[in-house]
Amino acid sequence: MSMNPKLTDWHGKRVWVVGASSGIGRAVAAALHARGAQVWVSARNADALATFTTAHPGSHAVALDVTDAESVAQAMQQVVASGPLDMVCVCAGYYSAMRADTLNLAEALKHQAVNVTGTWHVLAATLPGVLAQGKGHISLVGSVAGFRGLPKSLAYGPTKAALLHLGEVLYLDLQPRGIGVSVVTPGFVATPLTAQNDFAMPALLTPEQAADAMLQGWARGEFLIDFPKRFTRVLRVLRLLPYRLYFPLVRRLTGL
């Protein structure tokens, strides 16, 4: 049984993708545009957004900074001026590898500002309208790094764990009102953020493959959309282990 209304026909659907200048956000915006959706793309990089709209005729761009509540609210007013939204997909994210012996407070707080506070800003701007119309879908892009604690994820992991928890509570609140909620938890995807990693990334996907997996998850009405399965199945099992088994196993698997 699906947990959300199944999203299979995107023709004419109004979709706002926040964090669409590169990576997964840009790829999913392109995939939705190709399927006939009316796509709005947002990010800080106005030039990248302009490049997207040029390549995808009929799409619209509005620049914003997710860390600025007023910027997000003003962008939302532009997006909904011509009609209500059918989906809001929050892809904006920040990642920098960090361990306890390299703790950088400014960097850690930047993760919080973009990944968590930025999501709150988008929700605060869009939830009233979605609730008023009694339909739509909210999708948060998290990460398998939010499943459990992992090495080099001191700043990033906790923010993605927060998004998973947030999505669960949103689902409990919104599903009875006919509003879909999903949390996307990718494994490794080749983006400008992951390009900085100095370690092997198993089952690495392209952003286009990630976008296809997201659309498949929405079509099945899934709440947790995780991929690639050959990698995420392992991490799902690790979520169930007691700490006395989990910590030694992660040390052995990562060598850290």
C-alpha positions in Angstrom: 0.0 0.0 0.0 1.4 3.4 -1.0 1.9 5.9 1.8 1.3 9.0 -0.4 -0.9 9.8 -3.4 1.0 8.4 -6.4 2.5 11.1 -8.7 2.7 9.7 -12.2 1.2 12.4 -14.4 3.3 15.6 -14.2 1.7 17.4 -17.2 0.7 20.8 -16.0 1.7 20.2 -12.4 3.3 23.3 -10.8 6.6 22.3 -9.1 9.0 24.5 -7.1 12.5 23.0 -6.8 14.6 24.9 -4.2 18.3 24.3 -4.7 18.2 23.7 -8.4 21.4 25.4 -9.6 23.4 22.1 -9.8 23.4 18.5 -8.8 20.3 16.6 -7.8 18.1 19.7 -7.7 18.9 20.7 -11.3 18.6 17.1 -12.5 15.2 16.6 -10.9 13.9 19.9 -12.2 15.0 18.9 -15.7 13.3 15.5 -15.4 10.1 17.1 -14.3 10.2 19.7 -17.1 10.7 16.9 -19.6 7.5 15.2 -18.2 5.4 18.3 -18.8 5.6 20.0 -15.3 5.5 23.7 -14.9 8.8 24.1 -13.1 10.1 26.9 -11.0 13.8 26.7 -10.0 15.4 28.6 -7.2 18.9 28.9 -5.7 21.4 31.7 -5.0 23.2 31.4 -8.3 21.1 33.5 -10.7 23.4 32.8 -13.6 22.9 29.1 -13.2 19.2 29.5 -13.0 19.2 31.6 -16.2 21.1 28.8 -17.9 18.5 26.3 -16.8 15.5 28.3 -18.0 17.2 28.9 -21.4 17.8 25.2 -21.8 14.3 24.4 -20.6 11.8 26.7 -22.3 8.7 27.4 -20.2 10.5 27.0 -16.9 10.8 29.9 -14.5 13.6 31.1 -12.2 13.6 33.1 -9.0 16.8 33.6 -7.1 16.8 33.3 -3.3 19.0 32.6 -0.3 17.5 29.8 1.8 19.3 31.1 4.9 17.3 34.4 4.6 13.6 34.0 5.6 12.6 37.2 3.9 14.3 36.2 0.6 12.4 32.8 0.7 9.1 34.4 1.4 9.5 37.0 -1.4 10.5 34.2 -3.8 7.4 32.1 -2.8 5.1 35.1 -3.5 6.5 35.2 -7.1 6.2 31.5 -7.6 2.5 31.3 -6.5 1.4 34.5 -8.1 0.2 32.6 -11.1 -1.3 29.6 -9.3 -0.9 27.1 -6.4 1.8 24.6 -6.1 1.5 20.9 -6.5 4.9 20.1 -5.2 7.7 21.7 -3.2 11.0 19.9 -3.4 13.7 21.2 -1.1 17.1 20.2 -2.5 19.2 23.0 -1.1 22.1 21.6 0.8 25.7 22.1 2.1 28.3 19.5 2.8 31.9 19.6 4.1 33.6 16.6 5.5 34.4 17.1 9.2 35.7 15.1 12.1 36.0 16.0 15.8 39.7 16.8 15.5 39.0 19.3 12.7 35.9 20.9 14.2 35.2 24.2 12.6 32.4 26.0 14.2 31.6 28.4 11.4 31.5 25.5 8.9 29.3 23.4 11.3 26.8 26.2 11.7 26.7 26.8 7.9 25.5 23.2 7.6 22.8 24.0 10.1 21.9 27.3 8.4 21.5 25.8 4.9 20.3 22.2 5.5 18.0 22.7 8.5 17.1 26.4 8.9 16.8 26.8 5.2 14.3 24.0 5.1 12.3 25.7 7.8 12.3 28.9 5.8 10.8 27.1 2.8 8.2 25.3 4.9 7.2 28.5 6.7 6.6 30.2 3.3 4.7 27.3 1.7 2.9 25.3 4.3 0.0 27.8 4.9 -0.9 27.7 1.2 -0.6 23.9 0.9 -2.7 23.4 4.0 -5.3 25.9 2.6 -5.7 24.1 -0.7 -5.7 20.7 1.0 -3.5 19.0 -1.6 0.1 18.9 -2.8 3.3 17.2 -1.9 6.4 18.3 0.1 9.6 16.5 -0.5 12.8 17.0 1.5 16.1 15.8 0.2 18.1 14.3 3.0 20.9 11.7 2.9 21.7 8.2 4.1 24.2 10.0 6.2 21.2 10.9 8.4 20.4 7.3 9.2 23.1 6.9 11.8 26.4 8.5 12.8 29.2 8.0 10.3 32.9 9.1 10.2 33.7 12.4 8.5 30.0 13.4 8.9 30.2 15.4 12.1 28.5 18.5 10.8 26.5 17.1 7.8 25.0 13.9 9.3 23.1 15.5 12.2 21.5 18.0 9.8 20.3 15.2 7.5 19.1 13.2 10.5 17.0 16.3 11.5 15.4 16.3 8.0 14.4 12.7 8.3 12.8 13.3 11.7 11.1 16.5 10.4 9.7 14.6 7.5 8.3 11.9 9.7 6.4 14.5 11.9 5.2 16.3 8.8 3.8 13.1 7.4 1.9 12.4 10.6 0.4 15.9 10.5 -0.2 16.3 6.7 -1.1 12.8 5.4 -4.6 12.8 7.0 -5.2 16.1 5.2 -4.5 14.6 1.8 -1.0 16.1 1.5 1.9 13.9 0.5 5.3 14.0 2.3 8.5 12.3 1.3 12.1 12.3 2.4 14.7 11.4 -0.2 17.8 9.8 1.2 20.4 9.2 -1.6 23.6 7.4 -1.3 26.6 8.9 -3.1 25.8 11.1 -6.1 28.4 12.8 -8.3 27.8 16.5 -7.4 30.0 19.5 -6.8 29.6 18.8 -3.1 30.7 15.2 -3.2 33.6 16.0 -5.5 35.6 17.1 -2.5 35.6 13.6 -0.9 39.0 12.0 -0.7 37.6 8.5 -0.2 36.0 5.8 -2.4 32.3 6.4 -2.8 30.5 3.0 -3.4 27.7 2.8 -5.9 28.2 6.4 -7.1 25.2 7.7 -9.2 24.9 10.5 -11.6 22.4 13.3 -10.7 20.2 12.1 -13.6 20.1 8.6 -12.1 19.2 10.1 -8.8 16.4 12.2 -10.4 15.0 9.1 -12.1 15.0 7.3 -8.7 13.1 10.2 -7.1 10.4 10.2 -9.8 10.0 6.4 -9.4 9.6 6.9 -5.6 7.0 9.6 -6.1 5.2 7.4 -8.6 5.0 4.5 -6.1 3.8 6.9 -3.3 6.8 6.2 -1.1 7.6 8.2 2.0 11.3 7.2 2.3 12.9 7.3 -1.2 16.4 5.7 -0.8 18.8 4.7 -3.6 20.7 3.0 -4.9 19.2 0.0 -3.2 22.4 -2.1 -3.4 24.0 0.4 -1.1 21.1 1.7 1.0 19.9 -1.8 1.9 23.1 -2.2 3.8 22.7 1.1 5.7 19.1 0.2 6.5 20.3 -3.0 8.2 22.9 -1.0 10.1 20.2 1.2 11.5 18.8 -1.8 13.3 22.1 -2.9 15.0 22.7 -2.3 18.7 25.6 0.2 19.3 27.9 -2.6 20.6 27.8 -4.1 17.1 27.3 -1.0 15.1 30.4 1.0 16.2 32.9 -1.8 15.6 31.4 -2.7 12.2 31.4 0.9 10.9 35.1 1.2 12.0 35.9 -1.9 10.1 33.9 -1.0 7.0 35.3 2.6 6.8 38.8 2.0 8.2 38.2 5.1 10.4 
